[in-house]
Amino acid sequence: MELSGAQALVGQLERDGVRHVFGVPGVQLDHVLDALARARAAGGADRVHRRPA
């Protein structure tokens, strides 16, 4: 299975020990936010908050 760019980014953030990611949700970040949510479900990221600006 090939990794998407969003999955690769989230994997690197986890390896670097990043615990919080801040951003303004929108179409440009949907794939990243989805990858963060999947990582959380698999025991990765602590929290994923989706809230419009």
Secondary structure, DSSP 8 states (H G I E B T S, - for coil): ----HHHHHHHHHHHTT--------SGGGHHHHHHHHHHHHTT--S-------
